[in-house]
Amino acid sequence: MADVIKTSNELLIECLFNDGDTRTITLNRPRSDISAADIESLEDFIYTEKIIIGDREGSDFWKIKKAIKRETTTQYLDLEI
């Protein structure tokens, strides 16, 4: 068996709530052209429509603390001789 290389892309969106709690939303295979303006629009939408709430005390969403694109490469080595 040959070595196997797997690459994955994710967008991690860390949300901050009024009570100080945080939650991270992970999106697999995001668009490659996501901009800061897109993240700001998402933040406004989540805030005005109240589509998520904190799970610790049921607190309201406050803002997106950060959004990070992450690419991970994993290599599975064939160690058979």
Secondary structure, DSSP 8 states (H G I E B T S, - for coil): ---EEEEEEEEEEEEEETTS-EEEEEEES--TT--HHHHHHHHHHHHHHT--B-TTT--BEEEEEEEEEEEEEEEE-----
